[in-house]
Amino acid sequence: MDKKDRAILDELTKDSRQSWKEIGEKVFLTGQAVGQRVLTMQTCGIIERFTIDKKTDYLQFITIYMSSNQFNSFENTVKSYNQIIEFYKITGDGCYFIKSCFDKFELTLFLEKIEHYCRYKVSHQLKKLSPHNHAEKYTL
């Protein structure tokens, strides 16, 4: 990944709805060259997906501590909820980490559904803080 790729990623981070041509004008490449570089970054796994951040009124961070060995059943149960934003199997403190956007009632129902698989710790978002340097995300 070179400086041009980093500049393209920075532009996509600012506004992913820009056309390749618009980005190209800012990073001094043709729109076609930008499109080719983006495709290459996708193929290499540097860009995993294009997405939007939907505003949510509620945001939870749930650490899961498994108390059974029913990993597949647990994972399928969690994946069945549309309110799950991100879902990771982790090392360290806990077995899984879930980022979700349940309202209070839905959260209670979800926790009741998973409690026969695990113990959990729920933290709630107070305030969103932006990172200082977007370029650090792409350092290989």
N, C-alpha and C positions, 0 to 999 in steps of 0.2 A: 504494500500500500504506500503510495507516494503522496506528495503535498496536494496534487490535484484531486486524488481520491478523498483526502481529508477535507478539502474545501467543498467537494460535492456533498459529503456526509454532513458537514456543518450547514449547508444550504437546505438539505432535506430535513434536518432537525429543526431549523427555523420555520420552514413551511414546506411540507411534503407534497403540497398540491401544485407546486411550481412545475411548469413544463420543462423538459430537458433543454429546450432552447433558452428559456429564462435563466436556468441555472448556468448554462454554457456561457451566456453573456457575462455573468458575474465571475466565473472562474477561467475565462478566456479559452473556452473550447467550443466546438460546434455542438449543437443539440444531439446530433448522431453520436459524437464521441462520448458525451455524458451518458447517453442511454447505454452504450456499449460498456462503459466503466461500471455503471450500476448493475448491469447484468452479470458482469464478471465478479463484482463484490457479492452478489447474491449466490452465485455458483460456489464461491470460496467460503461462504458462510459468514462473511463480515456483516452483511445485511441479512437478517433472518426473516423479517416480514415488514410490511408496511401496515400501520394501524393508526387509529385515532384514540385519543384519551377522552372518554366520555365523562362528563362531570357527574359525580355521585354525591349524594347528601351524607352517605355513611360509607366509611372505609374501615375494614378490619384487617389486622395482621394476626394470623392464628398459627401458633406453633403446636404441632401434633406430637404426642408421645404415645407410640403404639403400645397397647396392652394385649394385643393378640397377634397372630401371624397371618391374618386374613388380609394381606396387602392388596391383592387384586380386587377383592370385594370392596375394600375401603376406597381404593383409587377410583373404581367405577362409580361408587356412590358419590364421591366428591365431584367427579367430572360430569355428573348428571345435572348439576346446578348451574344455571345461567349466570348466577351472581358471582361465580368464581372467576377472578380476573387472571390470577397467576397461581400455579400449583407446582411445587418443587419437592423432590425427595432430597434431603439434606444430610450433612454430617454435622457433628457438634451437638449443640443444644437442641434436641428433638430429632424426630425422624422425617417429618414433612413440614413444609411451610406453605401457608395459603394466604393469598391476598384476595379479599372478597369485598363485595358491596351490598350486603344484606341490610334490610331495614331491621328494626329491633325485633319485630314479630318473626320475620323470616329467619333471623339469626338464631333465635331460640329453637325453632323447628329444626334447623340444620344441625345444631349442636346436639339436640336430642337424638337425631338420626345417626350421628357418628359416635355417640358416647359408648356404645357397646364394643367399638373397635379400639378406643383410645381415651387418653386424657388429653387435655388441651389447655392452652393459655391464649387468651384473646386480648389484643391491644387495639385501641381505636386511634384513628388519626386525629390529631389536634390541629395541625397546620402543615401545609405542604411547603417544603423548602426546595429551591432550585439549586442544582450543582453550580459551582463557580466556573468550571472550565469544561465545556462540552467536548473539546478535542481529546481529553483524557480517556473518554469512553472508547475511543477507537485505536488506542495505542496497542500494538501487537507485541 
